[in-house]
Amino acid sequence: MKAVDRDLLILLHEDRYNEQQIQHAVKQISEMLSLIETMDYLSAVMEVVDCNKSRITNKRTVLQKVLSRKTQKPFEFIIHKN
């Protein structure tokens, strides 16, 4: 998997951590985010509810199509299963 450049804001107490510990924490957070930002993971934890068609689905292709639209359809919702 390709490394992703991202901006992270991490608030730490100044005296408790040295530069090496901070870099290690940032690397771990970035790895965790890369793991869960995949479409496979999103399709496992989210579902699309289409009230117009009375349908609930968590298919990857449907979710990807709904997320890629510039404007959302009325009464079509993306719901997190949590």
Buried (B, 14 or more C-beta within 10 A) or exposed (E): EEEEEEEEEEEEEEEEBEEEEEEEBEEEEBEEEBEEEEEEEBBBEBBBBBEEEEEEBBEEEBBEEBEEEEEEEEEBEEEEEE
